[in-house]
C-alpha cells in the first residue's frame, strides 16, 4: 500500500492530493436514510461491498442495521470477514476449485453464501464444502433482464434448486434476482417497468419451487437505482444496494417520477485534486487523471462549481474549463464527483474521512485489487 495521504487531525488543506475523500456528514446521512427505509419497509438491507471494498464502511452499515454484506469476489469476501463481517453473500458465479476452497475455509467461521446457475456449479460447491467440513448457503440466480448470468426462471430454476437441496454441504436459501441494467435507466417509469418484469420472473419461480416442495427464504437483488420498486413489489426479501453510501455522477442523474433529477442521497465521495497549471484564462490542469478516477460512466463533475467543467482526462491530468473570469488559481483544491464510484474506489489504497475541515479517520481499502 502507498503511504496514507493524511493523518487523523490534519486540516483538509494538508491532505496530499490526489486523494479519495469522504465527507462524513453526507456519508452518515446516506447510511441513516437507507437504514430507515429498510426498517420502515420491513425488508432486509445487505449493502454491496464492491462499492467501497472497505471493512470500516461495512461495519458502519452493519451497525446501522444491515444484515451483512454482498461481495463480487472471493478476495472481497476474505477482506470483509477478516474485518469483522460475519455474514457475506458472494453475488457471483464461483467455479474455480481454489476459489471455492478459500470460500469453504471462510465458511467454517462465517456465514457464506454463493450463487449457482448450473448443475456444474452445484456439484463444485458441494465438493468444496464437504472437503472443508463446511456448509454454504446457496442462492439460485435467475435471469431477470440483466443479460448476464442466471438460469431461466420458473421450472429450470426450481429443478436446479432441487439439486442444491439434495446436495451435501449446501443449504438452499433462495433466489438471486438482480437486474443491474435497470439501475441505470434514466426515467423512473423505465426503471419501474423493468422491475415489474423481474418480479414476474420471481413469482413464476416461486410457484415452481412450491411444486418441488421448496421455499425461497431469501430473494436478493435491487440496487441504488431501483430499491424502492423491488421493495414495493413484495417478493424481494433483501435489497443489495451499493452506491447509495457514496453516490456518483451517474446515479445523481437519474430522474424521479416527475422527470426531475432529485437524488435522495448526497454526494459523500470525492477525489480531492489540486490545480497544478493555469496555461490560459478559463483553463486549468488538475492532478487527477485516469489513475485515480474512472470515466467509463462519464467525466467527473466539479462539486460546488457548476461553471467549471472537466473537458478532458488523461493518465495523470484533468483539464478544467470555465469562463475566463472563473476562479482557477494555482494550488486551488477542488472536489471531483466520480462518474462511477465503484471502480474509482478500487484505484485507491486509502479513504480519508473528513468533517468540518479536519481529517477524522483514515480507512484502508482492504480489498483494493481483490479481483480473484
C-alpha positions in Angstrom: 0.0 0.0 0.0 1.1 3.6 -0.6 1.5 5.9 2.4 -1.8 7.4 3.6 -2.3 10.9 2.2 -3.3 12.3 5.6 -3.2 11.7 9.3 -6.1 12.0 11.8 -6.3 15.6 13.0 -4.8 17.1 9.8 -6.5 20.0 8.2 -8.2 19.2 4.9 -5.7 21.6 3.3 -2.9 19.3 4.4 -4.2 16.2 2.6 -1.7 15.1 -0.1 -3.5 15.2 -3.5 -4.9 13.5 -5.4 -6.8 11.6 -2.6 -10.1 9.8 -2.2 -12.1 11.7 0.4 -15.4 11.0 2.2 -17.5 13.8 3.7 -18.6 12.1 6.9 -21.7 14.3 7.4 -23.1 13.3 3.9 -21.9 9.7 4.4 -23.8 9.4 7.7 -26.9 10.9 6.2 -26.8 8.3 3.5 -26.3 5.4 5.9 -29.2 6.6 8.1 -31.6 7.3 5.2 -31.2 3.8 3.7 -31.3 2.1 7.0 -34.5 3.9 7.9 -36.1 3.0 4.6 -35.3 -0.7 5.1 -36.6 -0.7 8.6 -39.9 1.1 7.7 -40.4 -1.2 4.6 -39.7 -4.3 6.6 -37.1 -5.5 4.1 -33.5 -6.8 4.8 -30.6 -4.5 3.9 -27.5 -6.2 2.6 -25.2 -3.5 1.1 -22.8 -4.4 -1.6 -19.1 -4.1 -0.7 -18.0 -3.9 -4.3 -18.8 -0.2 -3.9 -16.4 0.5 -1.1 -14.2 -2.6 -0.6 -13.6 -1.3 2.9 -14.4 -3.1 6.2 -14.6 0.2 8.0 -17.6 1.2 5.8 -19.1 -2.3 6.1 -19.0 -2.2 9.9 -20.8 1.1 9.9 -23.5 -0.3 7.6 -24.0 -3.3 9.9 -24.1 -1.1 13.0 -26.9 0.9 11.2 -28.9 -2.3 10.8 -27.6 -4.2 7.7 -27.7 -8.0 7.7 -24.2 -8.3 6.4 -22.5 -7.6 3.0 -22.6 -8.7 -0.6 -19.3 -9.1 -2.5 -18.4 -10.0 -6.0 -15.1 -11.8 -5.5 -13.5 -14.2 -3.0 -10.9 -11.6 -2.2 -13.6 -9.2 -1.2 -15.2 -11.9 1.0 -11.9 -12.6 2.7 -11.4 -8.9 3.4 -14.9 -8.5 4.8 -14.6 -11.5 7.1 -11.1 -10.5 8.3 -12.6 -7.1 9.0 -15.3 -8.4 11.2 -18.3 -9.1 8.9 -19.8 -12.5 9.8 -22.5 -12.8 7.0 -21.4 -12.5 3.4 -23.0 -13.5 0.1 -20.8 -13.7 -3.0 -23.2 -12.4 -5.7 -21.3 -14.0 -8.5 -20.7 -17.4 -10.1 -17.6 -19.0 -8.5 -16.4 -22.2 -10.2 -12.6 -22.3 -9.7 -11.6 -25.0 -7.2 -9.1 -22.8 -5.5 -11.6 -20.0 -5.1 -14.2 -22.4 -3.7 -11.7 -23.8 -1.3 -11.0 -20.4 0.0 -14.7 -19.7 0.5 -15.2 -23.0 2.2 -12.4 -22.1 4.7 -14.2 -18.9 5.4 -17.5 -20.8 5.9 -16.0 -22.5 8.9 -16.2 -19.2 10.9 -18.7 -17.0 9.0 -21.9 -17.5 7.1 -21.0 -17.6 3.5 -23.5 -17.6 0.6 -22.8 -18.0 -3.1 -24.8 -18.2 -6.3 -25.3 -21.0 -8.8 -26.9 -21.1 -12.2 -25.7 -24.6 -13.4 -25.5 -28.2 -12.3 -21.7 -28.0 -12.5 -21.8 -25.1 -10.1 -23.8 -27.1 -7.6 -21.5 -30.0 -7.8 -18.3 -28.0 -7.4 -19.7 -26.0 -4.4 -20.8 -29.3 -2.8 -17.4 -30.9 -3.2 -15.6 -27.9 -1.7 -17.9 -27.6 1.2 -17.7 -31.3 2.1 -13.9 -31.3 1.7 -13.6 -28.4 4.2 -16.2 -29.7 6.6 -18.3 -26.6 6.0 -21.7 -25.5 4.6 -22.6 -22.9 2.0 -25.8 -21.0 1.7 -26.9 -21.2 -1.9 -29.0 -18.8 -3.9 -30.1 -19.9 -7.4 -29.5 -17.0 -9.7 -32.3 -16.4 -12.2 -32.2 -14.3 -15.4 -34.4 -11.3 -14.8 -33.2 -8.9 -17.6 -29.5 -8.4 -16.9 -28.4 -10.5 -19.9 -25.5 -11.9 -17.9 -25.5 -14.9 -15.6 -28.6 -16.7 -14.4 -30.7 -19.8 -15.2 -34.1 -19.3 -16.8 -36.8 -18.6 -14.2 -39.6 -21.0 -13.4 -39.2 -24.7 -13.7 -35.5 -24.7 -14.8 -34.6 -22.7 -11.7 -36.7 -24.9 -9.5 -35.0 -28.0 -10.9 -31.6 -26.5 -10.1 -32.8 -25.6 -6.6 -33.8 -29.2 -6.0 -30.3 -30.3 -6.9 -29.0 -27.8 -4.3 -31.4 -29.0 -1.6 -30.3 -32.6 -2.3 -26.5 -31.9 -2.3 -24.2 -32.5 0.6 -22.7 -29.4 2.3 -25.2 -27.0 0.7 -28.3 -25.2 2.1 -30.8 -23.9 -0.4 -31.6 -20.4 0.8 -33.4 -18.9 -2.1 -33.0 -16.8 -5.2 -30.9 -14.1 -6.6 -32.9 -11.8 -8.9 -30.8 -8.8 -9.8 -31.2 -6.6 -12.9 -28.2 -4.3 -13.0 -29.3 -2.7 -16.2 -32.5 -1.4 -14.6 -30.4 0.6 -12.1 -29.2 3.0 -14.8 -32.4 3.5 -16.9 -32.7 7.3 -16.8 -36.5 7.5 -16.5 -38.4 6.4 -13.3 -41.1 4.8 -15.5 -38.5 2.7 -17.3 -36.9 1.5 -14.1 -40.3 0.6 -12.6 -41.3 -1.3 -15.7 -38.0 -3.3 -15.7 -38.5 -4.3 -12.0 -42.1 -5.3 -12.8 -40.8 -7.7 -15.4 -38.3 -9.1 -13.0 -40.9 -9.5 -10.3 -43.0 -11.6 -12.7 -40.0 -13.9 -13.2 -39.5 -14.2 -9.4 -43.2 -15.1 -8.8 -43.1 -17.7 -11.6 -40.1 -19.2 -9.9 -41.6 -19.2 -6.5 -44.6 -21.2 -7.9 -42.2 -23.7 -9.5 -40.3 -24.0 -6.2 -43.5 -24.7 -4.3 -44.2 -27.6 -6.8 -40.8 -29.0 -5.7 -41.7 -28.6 -2.1 -39.2 -25.8 -1.7 -39.4 -22.3 -0.4 -37.1 -19.3 -1.1 -36.4 -17.8 2.4 -34.1 -15.2 0.8 -34.8 -13.4 -2.5 -32.0 -10.9 -3.1 -31.5 -8.2 -5.7 -32.2 -4.5 -6.2 -29.8 -1.6 -6.2 -29.5 2.1 -5.6 -31.5 3.0 -8.7 -34.5 0.7 -8.1 -34.6 -0.4 -4.4 -38.0 1.3 -3.8 -39.5 -0.6 -6.7 -38.3 -4.0 -5.5 -39.5 -3.3 -2.0 -42.9 -2.3 -3.3 -43.2 -5.5 -5.4 -43.4 -7.5 -2.2 -41.3 -10.5 -3.4 -37.8 -9.5 -2.6 -36.6 -10.0 1.0 -33.2 -8.2 0.7 -32.0 -5.2 -1.1 -28.4 -5.2 -2.2 -27.7 -1.5 -2.6 -24.2 -0.3 -3.0 -23.6 3.2 -4.4 -26.1 4.9 -2.1 -23.4 5.3 0.5 -21.2 7.4 -1.7 -23.2 8.4 -4.8 -21.7 9.3 -8.1 -22.5 11.3 -11.2 -24.4 8.5 -13.0 -26.8 7.8 -10.1 -27.3 11.5 -9.4 -28.6 12.0 -13.0 -31.5 9.5 -12.7 -34.9 11.1 -12.9 -37.7 10.8 -10.3 -41.4 10.3 -11.1 -41.8 13.9 -12.1 -38.9 13.8 -14.6 -36.6 15.8 -12.3 -33.1 14.9 -11.1 -33.7 14.9 -7.4 -31.4 12.3 -5.8 -32.3 11.3 -2.2 -28.8 10.6 -1.2 -25.9 13.0 -1.0 -22.6 13.0 -2.7 -20.1 11.9 0.0 -17.2 10.6 -2.1 -14.8 12.8 -3.9 -11.4 12.8 -5.5 -9.7 15.8 -3.9 -7.5 17.4 -6.6 -5.2 20.4 -6.9 -4.7 22.8 -9.8 -1.1 22.5 -10.9 -1.2 24.6 -14.1 -3.1 27.6 -15.5 -1.9 27.8 -19.0 -4.6 30.2 -20.3 -7.6 32.2 -18.9 -10.5 29.9 -18.1 -8.4 26.8 -18.4 -6.5 24.9 -15.7 -5.0 21.5 -15.2 -5.6 19.4 -12.1 -3.6 16.5 -10.8 -6.3 13.8 -11.0 -6.4 11.6 -14.1 -7.4 8.1 -15.1 -5.1 6.6 -12.4 -7.3 8.0 -9.6 -10.8 8.1 -11.2 -12.6 6.3 -14.0 -14.6 7.8 -16.8 -16.4 4.8 -18.3 -19.7 6.4 -17.0 -18.7 9.9 -17.8 -16.2 12.5 -16.7 -16.3 13.7 -13.2 -18.2 16.8 -12.0 -16.7 19.6 -10.1 -18.5 19.8 -6.8 -19.8 23.3 -5.9 -18.5 24.8 -9.1 -21.2 24.4 -11.8 -19.4 26.9 -14.0 -16.3 24.7 -14.2 -16.3 21.6 -16.5 -13.9 18.7 -16.8 -13.3 18.7 -20.5 -10.5 16.1 -20.7 -8.9 13.4 -18.7 -5.6 11.7 -19.3 -3.4 9.4 -17.2 -2.3 12.0 -14.6 -4.3 15.1 -15.5 -7.8 16.6 -15.7 -8.4 19.6 -17.9 -10.8 22.1 -16.3 -12.6 24.7 -18.4 -14.6 27.6 -17.1 -15.5 31.2 -18.1 -12.5 33.5 -18.5 -13.2 35.0 -15.1 -13.6 31.7 -13.3 -11.5 31.2 -10.1 -8.9 28.7 -11.4 -5.8 29.5 -9.4 -2.6 27.6 -8.9 -2.8 25.5 -5.8 -6.6 25.7 -5.6 -8.3 22.5 -4.4 -11.4 21.0 -6.0 -13.6 18.1 -5.1 -14.4 15.9 -8.1 -17.5 13.7 -8.2 -16.6 10.5 -9.9 -18.7 9.2 -12.8 -18.7 5.7 -11.2 -17.8 5.3 -7.6 -17.1 1.5 -7.5 -14.1 1.3 -9.9 -12.8 4.7 -8.7 -12.5 3.4 -5.1 -10.6 0.4 -6.4 -7.8 2.8 -7.6 -7.0 3.9 -4.1 -5.4 2.4 -1.0 -7.0 4.8 1.4 -10.2 6.7 2.0 -9.7 9.9 4.0 -12.8 10.7 6.1 -13.3 14.3 6.9 -15.7 16.5 8.8 -15.8 20.3 9.2 -12.4 20.8 7.6 -10.5 18.2 9.6 -9.4 14.6 9.0 -11.4 12.4 11.4 -10.4 8.9 10.2 -8.3 7.2 7.6 -9.7 3.9 6.2 -7.7 1.3 4.3 -9.4 0.0 1.2 -8.5 -3.6 2.3 -10.0 -5.3 -0.8 -8.4 -3.0 -3.4 -7.4 -5.1 -6.4 -9.1 -8.2 -4.9 -10.4 -9.4 -8.3 -9.9 -13.1 -7.6 
